[in-house]
Amino acid sequence: MERGPFLNRRRTHTTCSSPGLQGLLSRLFLFLLHLTLSFQYLETFQRANAGNTHLQNVLLRYSRLIDVRCEKEYWKYLLAKDLV
């Protein structure tokens, strides 16, 4: 039974020499991505503290959004607790 030319090829990684190295590089990439995002947040908070009114309003709206979501989760918790 002929399987075709694509199914007979051996699967190899083209970007790295070993799967362990590829996993390490992907974890390193994710770490650097999170680190960059964290520094962007830090810069935003520092600019808001320095007096940027636009960023202060944005962070205030975001804070209110988080408060509403926390309250919603609290009500879900109370409802689940009451049903049990």
Biopython code that builds the backbone (N, CA, C, O; Angstrom):
import numpy as np
from Bio.PDB.StructureBuilder import StructureBuilder

atoms = [
    (1, "MET", "N", (0.840, -1.168, 0.000)),
    (1, "MET", "CA", (0.000, 0.000, 0.000)),
    (1, "MET", "C", (0.896, 1.245, 0.000)),
    (1, "MET", "O", (1.758, 1.407, 0.863)),
    (2, "GLU", "N", (0.676, 2.097, -0.964)),
    (2, "GLU", "CA", (1.464, 3.329, -1.094)),
    (2, "GLU", "C", (0.881, 4.414, -0.208)),
    (2, "GLU", "O", (-0.319, 4.683, -0.264)),
    (3, "ARG", "N", (1.723, 5.045, 0.617)),
    (3, "ARG", "CA", (1.248, 6.055, 1.552)),
    (3, "ARG", "C", (1.407, 7.467, 1.015)),
    (3, "ARG", "O", (0.865, 8.398, 1.611)),
    (4, "GLY", "N", (2.090, 7.660, -0.032)),
    (4, "GLY", "CA", (2.292, 8.994, -0.576)),
    (4, "GLY", "C", (3.615, 9.572, -0.113)),
    (4, "GLY", "O", (4.167, 9.134, 0.898)),
    (5, "PRO", "N", (4.125, 10.546, -0.839)),
    (5, "PRO", "CA", (5.449, 11.079, -0.523)),
    (5, "PRO", "C", (5.488, 11.864, 0.790)),
    (5, "PRO", "O", (6.531, 11.900, 1.444)),
    (6, "PHE", "N", (4.395, 12.485, 1.188)),
    (6, "PHE", "CA", (4.426, 13.314, 2.389)),
    (6, "PHE", "C", (4.337, 12.494, 3.665)),
    (6, "PHE", "O", (4.884, 12.896, 4.692)),
    (7, "LEU", "N", (3.668, 11.364, 3.621)),
    (7, "LEU", "CA", (3.530, 10.539, 4.816)),
    (7, "LEU", "C", (4.775, 9.716, 5.096)),
    (7, "LEU", "O", (4.961, 9.260, 6.224)),
    (8, "ASN", "N", (5.625, 9.513, 4.115)),
    (8, "ASN", "CA", (6.834, 8.721, 4.317)),
    (8, "ASN", "C", (7.999, 9.553, 4.847)),
    (8, "ASN", "O", (9.005, 8.993, 5.283)),
    (9, "ARG", "N", (7.881, 10.862, 4.816)),
    (9, "ARG", "CA", (8.969, 11.705, 5.288)),
    (9, "ARG", "C", (9.083, 11.652, 6.801)),
    (9, "ARG", "O", (8.091, 11.516, 7.518)),
    (10, "ARG", "N", (10.303, 11.762, 7.260)),
    (10, "ARG", "CA", (10.560, 11.778, 8.695)),
    (10, "ARG", "C", (10.333, 13.193, 9.211)),
    (10, "ARG", "O", (10.784, 14.165, 8.604)),
    (11, "ARG", "N", (9.637, 13.301, 10.328)),
    (11, "ARG", "CA", (9.354, 14.613, 10.900)),
    (11, "ARG", "C", (10.552, 15.088, 11.698)),
    (11, "ARG", "O", (10.994, 14.414, 12.628)),
    (12, "THR", "N", (11.071, 16.233, 11.341)),
    (12, "THR", "CA", (12.200, 16.819, 12.052)),
    (12, "THR", "C", (11.913, 18.281, 12.339)),
    (12, "THR", "O", (11.130, 18.922, 11.638)),
    (13, "HIS", "N", (12.550, 18.798, 13.368)),
    (13, "HIS", "CA", (12.417, 20.204, 13.692)),
    (13, "HIS", "C", (13.383, 20.994, 12.822)),
    (13, "HIS", "O", (14.555, 20.639, 12.699)),
    (14, "THR", "N", (12.893, 22.044, 12.235)),
    (14, "THR", "CA", (13.750, 22.840, 11.371)),
    (14, "THR", "C", (14.342, 24.035, 12.109)),
    (14, "THR", "O", (15.328, 24.612, 11.650)),
    (15, "THR", "N", (13.753, 24.421, 13.257)),
    (15, "THR", "CA", (14.241, 25.609, 13.945)),
    (15, "THR", "C", (15.300, 25.281, 14.987)),
    (15, "THR", "O", (16.179, 26.109, 15.227)),
    (16, "CYS", "N", (15.257, 24.133, 15.605)),
    (16, "CYS", "CA", (16.191, 23.767, 16.669)),
    (16, "CYS", "C", (16.704, 22.360, 16.436)),
    (16, "CYS", "O", (16.108, 21.574, 15.700)),
    (17, "SER", "N", (17.821, 22.063, 17.079)),
    (17, "SER", "CA", (18.408, 20.742, 16.878)),
    (17, "SER", "C", (17.781, 19.686, 17.777)),
    (17, "SER", "O", (17.877, 18.496, 17.477)),
    (18, "SER", "N", (17.132, 20.097, 18.889)),
    (18, "SER", "CA", (16.520, 19.110, 19.768)),
    (18, "SER", "C", (15.210, 19.667, 20.328)),
    (18, "SER", "O", (15.069, 20.881, 20.469)),
    (19, "PRO", "N", (14.247, 18.790, 20.648)),
    (19, "PRO", "CA", (12.979, 19.264, 21.203)),
    (19, "PRO", "C", (13.154, 19.967, 22.554)),
    (19, "PRO", "O", (12.393, 20.880, 22.875)),
    (20, "GLY", "N", (14.162, 19.545, 23.359)),
    (20, "GLY", "CA", (14.393, 20.191, 24.637)),
    (20, "GLY", "C", (14.814, 21.642, 24.477)),
    (20, "GLY", "O", (14.407, 22.506, 25.253)),
    (21, "LEU", "N", (15.621, 21.897, 23.480)),
    (21, "LEU", "CA", (16.055, 23.264, 23.205)),
    (21, "LEU", "C", (14.895, 24.112, 22.717)),
    (21, "LEU", "O", (14.790, 25.289, 23.064)),
    (22, "GLN", "N", (14.029, 23.521, 21.918)),
    (22, "GLN", "CA", (12.872, 24.256, 21.422)),
    (22, "GLN", "C", (11.949, 24.640, 22.580)),
    (22, "GLN", "O", (11.428, 25.755, 22.604)),
    (23, "GLY", "N", (11.737, 23.735, 23.540)),
    (23, "GLY", "CA", (10.911, 24.047, 24.700)),
    (23, "GLY", "C", (11.517, 25.146, 25.547)),
    (23, "GLY", "O", (10.810, 26.014, 26.058)),
    (24, "LEU", "N", (12.840, 25.101, 25.692)),
    (24, "LEU", "CA", (13.533, 26.129, 26.455)),
    (24, "LEU", "C", (13.406, 27.489, 25.781)),
    (24, "LEU", "O", (13.173, 28.497, 26.447)),
    (25, "LEU", "N", (13.560, 27.516, 24.463)),
    (25, "LEU", "CA", (13.448, 28.776, 23.737)),
    (25, "LEU", "C", (12.032, 29.340, 23.792)),
    (25, "LEU", "O", (11.853, 30.554, 23.892)),
    (26, "SER", "N", (11.035, 28.478, 23.729)),
    (26, "SER", "CA", (9.658, 28.979, 23.799)),
    (26, "SER", "C", (9.351, 29.513, 25.192)),
    (26, "SER", "O", (8.643, 30.512, 25.319)),
    (27, "ARG", "N", (9.869, 28.869, 26.244)),
    (27, "ARG", "CA", (9.664, 29.389, 27.604)),
    (27, "ARG", "C", (10.392, 30.709, 27.795)),
    (27, "ARG", "O", (9.877, 31.617, 28.446)),
    (28, "LEU", "N", (11.583, 30.817, 27.232)),
    (28, "LEU", "CA", (12.349, 32.056, 27.317)),
    (28, "LEU", "C", (11.620, 33.179, 26.576)),
    (28, "LEU", "O", (11.573, 34.310, 27.058)),
    (29, "PHE", "N", (11.061, 32.873, 25.423)),
    (29, "PHE", "CA", (10.308, 33.863, 24.664)),
    (29, "PHE", "C", (9.103, 34.345, 25.454)),
    (29, "PHE", "O", (8.841, 35.547, 25.503)),
    (30, "LEU", "N", (8.358, 33.421, 26.080)),
    (30, "LEU", "CA", (7.199, 33.813, 26.880)),
    (30, "LEU", "C", (7.614, 34.654, 28.078)),
    (30, "LEU", "O", (6.924, 35.609, 28.434)),
    (31, "PHE", "N", (8.745, 34.303, 28.710)),
    (31, "PHE", "CA", (9.236, 35.085, 29.835)),
    (31, "PHE", "C", (9.551, 36.509, 29.407)),
    (31, "PHE", "O", (9.166, 37.463, 30.082)),
    (32, "LEU", "N", (10.249, 36.654, 28.288)),
    (32, "LEU", "CA", (10.600, 37.986, 27.801)),
    (32, "LEU", "C", (9.362, 38.776, 27.390)),
    (32, "LEU", "O", (9.318, 39.994, 27.566)),
    (33, "LEU", "N", (8.370, 38.102, 26.852)),
    (33, "LEU", "CA", (7.125, 38.760, 26.494)),
    (33, "LEU", "C", (6.420, 39.295, 27.736)),
    (33, "LEU", "O", (5.954, 40.434, 27.740)),
    (34, "HIS", "N", (6.339, 38.482, 28.789)),
    (34, "HIS", "CA", (5.715, 38.919, 30.038)),
    (34, "HIS", "C", (6.523, 40.034, 30.701)),
    (34, "HIS", "O", (5.948, 40.964, 31.268)),
    (35, "LEU", "N", (7.833, 39.948, 30.635)),
    (35, "LEU", "CA", (8.682, 40.980, 31.217)),
    (35, "LEU", "C", (8.487, 42.314, 30.501)),
    (35, "LEU", "O", (8.404, 43.359, 31.147)),
    (36, "THR", "N", (8.415, 42.283, 29.186)),
    (36, "THR", "CA", (8.180, 43.502, 28.410)),
    (36, "THR", "C", (6.833, 44.110, 28.746)),
    (36, "THR", "O", (6.723, 45.324, 28.918)),
    (37, "LEU", "N", (5.807, 43.276, 28.841)),
    (37, "LEU", "CA", (4.474, 43.765, 29.179)),
    (37, "LEU", "C", (4.456, 44.359, 30.583)),
    (37, "LEU", "O", (3.800, 45.374, 30.818)),
    (38, "SER", "N", (5.164, 43.742, 31.505)),
    (38, "SER", "CA", (5.221, 44.253, 32.875)),
    (38, "SER", "C", (5.881, 45.625, 32.924)),
    (38, "SER", "O", (5.428, 46.508, 33.653)),
    (39, "PHE", "N", (6.939, 45.806, 32.160)),
    (39, "PHE", "CA", (7.593, 47.112, 32.134)),
    (39, "PHE", "C", (6.714, 48.168, 31.476)),
    (39, "PHE", "O", (6.772, 49.340, 31.848)),
    (40, "GLN", "N", (5.900, 47.766, 30.503)),
    (40, "GLN", "CA", (4.961, 48.712, 29.897)),
    (40, "GLN", "C", (3.911, 49.142, 30.917)),
    (40, "GLN", "O", (3.550, 50.317, 30.976)),
    (41, "TYR", "N", (3.416, 48.195, 31.723)),
    (41, "TYR", "CA", (2.469, 48.542, 32.777)),
    (41, "TYR", "C", (3.116, 49.471, 33.799)),
    (41, "TYR", "O", (2.500, 50.446, 34.228)),
    (42, "LEU", "N", (4.348, 49.177, 34.187)),
    (42, "LEU", "CA", (5.052, 50.013, 35.151)),
    (42, "LEU", "C", (5.199, 51.437, 34.626)),
    (42, "LEU", "O", (4.990, 52.398, 35.366)),
    (43, "GLU", "N", (5.555, 51.574, 33.360)),
    (43, "GLU", "CA", (5.699, 52.898, 32.767)),
    (43, "GLU", "C", (4.357, 53.636, 32.756)),
    (43, "GLU", "O", (4.312, 54.840, 33.005)),
    (44, "THR", "N", (3.277, 52.928, 32.472)),
    (44, "THR", "CA", (1.950, 53.544, 32.467)),
    (44, "THR", "C", (1.579, 54.026, 33.857)),
    (44, "THR", "O", (1.077, 55.140, 34.009)),
    (45, "PHE", "N", (1.819, 53.201, 34.885)),
    (45, "PHE", "CA", (1.499, 53.613, 36.253)),
    (45, "PHE", "C", (2.357, 54.800, 36.685)),
    (45, "PHE", "O", (1.866, 55.702, 37.365)),
    (46, "GLN", "N", (3.622, 54.809, 36.302)),
    (46, "GLN", "CA", (4.498, 55.924, 36.672)),
    (46, "GLN", "C", (4.063, 57.215, 35.994)),
    (46, "GLN", "O", (4.094, 58.279, 36.613)),
    (47, "ARG", "N", (3.657, 57.135, 34.730)),
    (47, "ARG", "CA", (3.186, 58.329, 34.033)),
    (47, "ARG", "C", (1.879, 58.838, 34.617)),
    (47, "ARG", "O", (1.655, 60.047, 34.669)),
    (48, "ALA", "N", (1.007, 57.925, 35.060)),
    (48, "ALA", "CA", (-0.238, 58.346, 35.698)),
    (48, "ALA", "C", (0.046, 59.017, 37.040)),
    (48, "ALA", "O", (-0.580, 60.021, 37.380)),
    (49, "ASN", "N", (0.990, 58.464, 37.801)),
    (49, "ASN", "CA", (1.363, 59.079, 39.076)),
    (49, "ASN", "C", (2.044, 60.430, 38.882)),
    (49, "ASN", "O", (1.984, 61.291, 39.761)),
    (50, "ALA", "N", (2.687, 60.616, 37.742)),
    (50, "ALA", "CA", (3.366, 61.880, 37.468)),
    (50, "ALA", "C", (2.387, 62.986, 37.090)),
    (50, "ALA", "O", (2.772, 64.154, 37.036)),
    (51, "GLY", "N", (1.123, 62.636, 36.827)),
    (51, "GLY", "CA", (0.133, 63.676, 36.561)),
    (51, "GLY", "C", (-0.552, 63.593, 35.215)),
    (51, "GLY", "O", (-1.305, 64.504, 34.871)),
    (52, "ASN", "N", (-0.330, 62.551, 34.440)),
    (52, "ASN", "CA", (-0.993, 62.405, 33.146)),
    (52, "ASN", "C", (-2.466, 62.102, 33.393)),
    (52, "ASN", "O", (-2.813, 60.994, 33.803)),
    (53, "THR", "N", (-3.340, 63.091, 33.145)),
    (53, "THR", "CA", (-4.764, 62.932, 33.476)),
    (53, "THR", "C", (-5.441, 61.889, 32.595)),
    (53, "THR", "O", (-6.345, 61.189, 33.052)),
    (54, "HIS", "N", (-5.018, 61.778, 31.345)),
    (54, "HIS", "CA", (-5.628, 60.767, 30.476)),
    (54, "HIS", "C", (-5.378, 59.363, 31.023)),
    (54, "HIS", "O", (-6.298, 58.550, 31.104)),
    (55, "LEU", "N", (-4.136, 59.085, 31.397)),
    (55, "LEU", "CA", (-3.821, 57.763, 31.931)),
    (55, "LEU", "C", (-4.486, 57.533, 33.290)),
    (55, "LEU", "O", (-4.871, 56.407, 33.605)),
    (56, "GLN", "N", (-4.623, 58.581, 34.090)),
    (56, "GLN", "CA", (-5.334, 58.449, 35.362)),
    (56, "GLN", "C", (-6.779, 58.045, 35.126)),
    (56, "GLN", "O", (-7.308, 57.196, 35.844)),
    (57, "ASN", "N", (-7.433, 58.646, 34.120)),
    (57, "ASN", "CA", (-8.820, 58.293, 33.810)),
    (57, "ASN", "C", (-8.928, 56.870, 33.270)),
    (57, "ASN", "O", (-9.869, 56.149, 33.600)),
    (58, "VAL", "N", (-7.972, 56.468, 32.445)),
    (58, "VAL", "CA", (-7.975, 55.105, 31.906)),
    (58, "VAL", "C", (-7.826, 54.093, 33.034)),
    (58, "VAL", "O", (-8.553, 53.101, 33.081)),
    (59, "LEU", "N", (-6.889, 54.339, 33.939)),
    (59, "LEU", "CA", (-6.667, 53.406, 35.045)),
    (59, "LEU", "C", (-7.850, 53.401, 36.015)),
    (59, "LEU", "O", (-8.150, 52.370, 36.617)),
    (60, "LEU", "N", (-8.518, 54.535, 36.168)),
    (60, "LEU", "CA", (-9.708, 54.584, 37.015)),
    (60, "LEU", "C", (-10.831, 53.740, 36.421)),
    (60, "LEU", "O", (-11.510, 53.006, 37.139)),
    (61, "ARG", "N", (-11.023, 53.847, 35.110)),
    (61, "ARG", "CA", (-12.041, 53.018, 34.445)),
    (61, "ARG", "C", (-11.696, 51.538, 34.572)),
    (61, "ARG", "O", (-12.576, 50.714, 34.824)),
    (62, "TYR", "N", (-10.425, 51.198, 34.400)),
    (62, "TYR", "CA", (-9.993, 49.808, 34.518)),
    (62, "TYR", "C", (-10.211, 49.299, 35.943)),
    (62, "TYR", "O", (-10.615, 48.154, 36.141)),
    (63, "SER", "N", (-9.943, 50.145, 36.927)),
    (63, "SER", "CA", (-10.153, 49.769, 38.321)),
    (63, "SER", "C", (-11.631, 49.500, 38.595)),
    (63, "SER", "O", (-11.976, 48.547, 39.294)),
    (64, "ARG", "N", (-12.492, 50.337, 38.044)),
    (64, "ARG", "CA", (-13.938, 50.121, 38.208)),
    (64, "ARG", "C", (-14.375, 48.823, 37.551)),
    (64, "ARG", "O", (-15.210, 48.098, 38.092)),
    (65, "LEU", "N", (-13.809, 48.526, 36.377)),
    (65, "LEU", "CA", (-14.134, 47.277, 35.690)),
    (65, "LEU", "C", (-13.749, 46.072, 36.542)),
    (65, "LEU", "O", (-14.511, 45.109, 36.632)),
    (66, "ILE", "N", (-12.588, 46.118, 37.158)),
    (66, "ILE", "CA", (-12.146, 45.018, 38.021)),
    (66, "ILE", "C", (-13.070, 44.890, 39.225)),
    (66, "ILE", "O", (-13.413, 43.777, 39.625)),
    (67, "ASP", "N", (-13.482, 46.034, 39.817)),
    (67, "ASP", "CA", (-14.405, 45.993, 40.954)),
    (67, "ASP", "C", (-15.733, 45.346, 40.583)),
    (67, "ASP", "O", (-16.275, 44.552, 41.353)),
    (68, "VAL", "N", (-16.254, 45.678, 39.417)),
    (68, "VAL", "CA", (-17.530, 45.094, 38.970)),
    (68, "VAL", "C", (-17.379, 43.595, 38.764)),
    (68, "VAL", "O", (-18.261, 42.824, 39.143)),
    (69, "ARG", "N", (-16.277, 43.181, 38.171)),
    (69, "ARG", "CA", (-16.072, 41.741, 37.957)),
    (69, "ARG", "C", (-15.918, 40.990, 39.273)),
    (69, "ARG", "O", (-16.412, 39.872, 39.414)),
    (70, "CYS", "N", (-15.232, 41.604, 40.238)),
    (70, "CYS", "CA", (-15.085, 40.962, 41.551)),
    (70, "CYS", "C", (-16.439, 40.823, 42.233)),
    (70, "CYS", "O", (-16.740, 39.789, 42.829)),
    (71, "GLU", "N", (-17.247, 41.861, 42.143)),
    (71, "GLU", "CA", (-18.582, 41.805, 42.753)),
    (71, "GLU", "C", (-19.444, 40.744, 42.074)),
    (71, "GLU", "O", (-20.194, 40.032, 42.742)),
    (72, "LYS", "N", (-19.341, 40.637, 40.767)),
    (72, "LYS", "CA", (-20.095, 39.620, 40.027)),
    (72, "LYS", "C", (-19.679, 38.214, 40.468)),
    (72, "LYS", "O", (-20.530, 37.350, 40.678)),
    (73, "GLU", "N", (-18.374, 37.986, 40.608)),
    (73, "GLU", "CA", (-17.894, 36.683, 41.065)),
    (73, "GLU", "C", (-18.339, 36.395, 42.498)),
    (73, "GLU", "O", (-18.632, 35.251, 42.844)),
    (74, "TYR", "N", (-18.389, 37.441, 43.330)),
    (74, "TYR", "CA", (-18.853, 37.258, 44.696)),
    (74, "TYR", "C", (-20.303, 36.825, 44.712)),
    (74, "TYR", "O", (-20.670, 35.944, 45.490)),
    (75, "TRP", "N", (-21.149, 37.427, 43.864)),
    (75, "TRP", "CA", (-22.557, 37.035, 43.808)),
    (75, "TRP", "C", (-22.713, 35.618, 43.267)),
    (75, "TRP", "O", (-23.585, 34.874, 43.715)),
    (76, "LYS", "N", (-21.873, 35.245, 42.309)),
    (76, "LYS", "CA", (-21.899, 33.863, 41.811)),
    (76, "LYS", "C", (-21.538, 32.884, 42.919)),
    (76, "LYS", "O", (-22.146, 31.821, 43.046)),
    (77, "TYR", "N", (-20.538, 33.256, 43.726)),
    (77, "TYR", "CA", (-20.121, 32.424, 44.848)),
    (77, "TYR", "C", (-21.263, 32.276, 45.845)),
    (77, "TYR", "O", (-21.534, 31.171, 46.314)),
    (78, "LEU", "N", (-21.937, 33.377, 46.176)),
    (78, "LEU", "CA", (-23.055, 33.318, 47.129)),
    (78, "LEU", "C", (-24.188, 32.449, 46.598)),
    (78, "LEU", "O", (-24.782, 31.670, 47.344)),
    (79, "LEU", "N", (-24.482, 32.584, 45.315)),
    (79, "LEU", "CA", (-25.543, 31.780, 44.720)),
    (79, "LEU", "C", (-25.180, 30.304, 44.739)),
    (79, "LEU", "O", (-26.023, 29.470, 45.068)),
    (80, "ALA", "N", (-23.949, 29.965, 44.394)),
    (80, "ALA", "CA", (-23.527, 28.566, 44.402)),
    (80, "ALA", "C", (-23.536, 28.016, 45.837)),
    (80, "ALA", "O", (-23.915, 26.867, 46.065)),
    (81, "LYS", "N", (-23.121, 28.834, 46.785)),
    (81, "LYS", "CA", (-23.103, 28.412, 48.188)),
    (81, "LYS", "C", (-24.516, 28.178, 48.696)),
    (81, "LYS", "O", (-24.749, 27.250, 49.471)),
    (82, "ASP", "N", (-25.463, 29.009, 48.269)),
    (82, "ASP", "CA", (-26.854, 28.890, 48.696)),
    (82, "ASP", "C", (-27.518, 27.657, 48.093)),
    (82, "ASP", "O", (-28.378, 27.050, 48.731)),
    (83, "LEU", "N", (-27.139, 27.280, 46.889)),
    (83, "LEU", "CA", (-27.754, 26.131, 46.209)),
    (83, "LEU", "C", (-27.237, 24.810, 46.760)),
    (83, "LEU", "O", (-27.910, 23.789, 46.618)),
    (84, "VAL", "N", (-26.085, 24.797, 47.374)),
    (84, "VAL", "CA", (-25.498, 23.547, 47.876)),
    (84, "VAL", "C", (-26.026, 23.195, 49.218)),
    (84, "VAL", "O", (-25.638, 22.174, 49.786)),
]
sb = StructureBuilder()
sb.init_structure("model")
sb.init_model(0)
sb.init_chain("A")
sb.init_seg("    ")
for serial, (resi, resn, name, xyz) in enumerate(atoms, 1):
    if name == "N":
        sb.init_residue(resn, " ", resi, " ")
    sb.init_atom(name, np.array(xyz, "f"), 0.0, 1.0, " ", f" {name:<3s}", serial, name[0])
structure = sb.get_structure()
